[in-house]
Amino acid sequence: VSTATSIAQKKFDNCIMNASGVWCYDEKELLEVDKSKAASFVTKSGTLQARKGNPKPRYFETNFGSINSMGLPNQGLEYYLDFVQKIQQQNPNKTYFVSCTGFNVQEDVLLLEKVENSGFKGIVELNLSCPNVPGKPQTGYDFETVDMILKTVFENYEGLLGVKLPPYFDIVHFDQMAKILNKYPLTYVNSVNSIGNGLYIDDAQEKVVIKPKNGFGGIGGDYIKPTALANVHAFYQRLDPKIQIIGTGGIKTGRDVFEHILCGASMVQVGTALMKEGPGVFERLTHELEMIMQSKGYEKLDDFKGKLKYIE
Ligand SMILES: O=C(O)c1[nH]c(=O)[nH]c(=O)c1Cl
């Protein structure tokens, strides 16, 4: 069996990689993912200037997932572009992802100009869904702004571009977002980012567990898998087939990978489980997926991708 996949005709020998924000802050972490069984890596979302992020503790693991309010700590987009250019020379046949996010459309355009000027030939992920910058609303929930950003961005940018979206919870929102996304030459849509502004409590201390935003933070892990699968499948049902889907959210076993692909994902990304287990998680997940495929007689992803059955 083969767990190989492709995004925009770029071939990957596996369909599992890291989610932006996890194990991708600096060269050390990115090299560890690059050396693992992961198909590729995506960097932490780079901003125009490097950022320290929110005060700690800003990440907390629970039995069922995680809560975070990191506040976009990153080395700045140019750091990630320089690093990927360097590593690309060593692995010319590998396609890498660089994530970026601006605080307004002017910044988004500037970031993508920096990407084009750097000669980066991989895939850009525009993060429209960071839930943890105090005072900034989730761009992904402001449909007019998403439309305006994509219109403006695609007036200038000619490279491969995907968008990272927050989770939606209303069928009409899937319809409205898909209508907007279908207007643009997007390479992929990545669903989902964390479920924003959850709250986890330490009962013994009767206290929150992260410092920023009085304990409110993005939720990941087991808690969000049903929402992630629904978003992957809703967009798979609605988007032009030229726009592929990356599935993120609640992946910690080969079964979770299988389900995301059954819902229509061409690639899956791992966040919380990677944070808990480290880059060895990619070998385990790949093996578990291969076992499932073997038991079902599937040889490649296309044998079951998007083929979720409904009840007649
Ligand atoms: O607080 C963060 O850095 C963060 N945390 C998330 O859960 N998703 C994001 O996109 C970002 Cl940018």
The ligand as a MOL file (V3000), in Angstrom:
LIG
                    3D

  0  0  0     0  0            999 V3000
M  V30 BEGIN CTAB
M  V30 COUNTS 12 12 0 0 0
M  V30 BEGIN ATOM
M  V30 1 O -1.8240 31.6730 19.4090 0
M  V30 2 C -1.2820 31.3110 18.3360 0
M  V30 3 O -0.1250 31.5900 17.9730 0
M  V30 4 C -2.1580 30.4590 17.4550 0
M  V30 5 N -2.8670 29.4690 18.0730 0
M  V30 6 C -3.7480 28.6790 17.3760 0
M  V30 7 O -4.3830 27.7610 17.9470 0
M  V30 8 N -3.9170 28.8890 16.0470 0
M  V30 9 C -3.2420 29.8520 15.3760 0
M  V30 10 O -3.4320 29.9890 14.1380 0
M  V30 11 C -2.3140 30.6710 16.0960 0
M  V30 12 Cl -1.4170 31.8960 15.2510 0
M  V30 END ATOM
M  V30 BEGIN BOND
M  V30 1 2 1 2
M  V30 2 1 2 3
M  V30 3 1 2 4
M  V30 4 1 4 5
M  V30 5 2 4 11
M  V30 6 1 5 6
M  V30 7 2 6 7
M  V30 8 1 6 8
M  V30 9 1 8 9
M  V30 10 2 9 10
M  V30 11 1 9 11
M  V30 12 1 11 12
M  V30 END BOND
M  V30 END CTAB
M  END
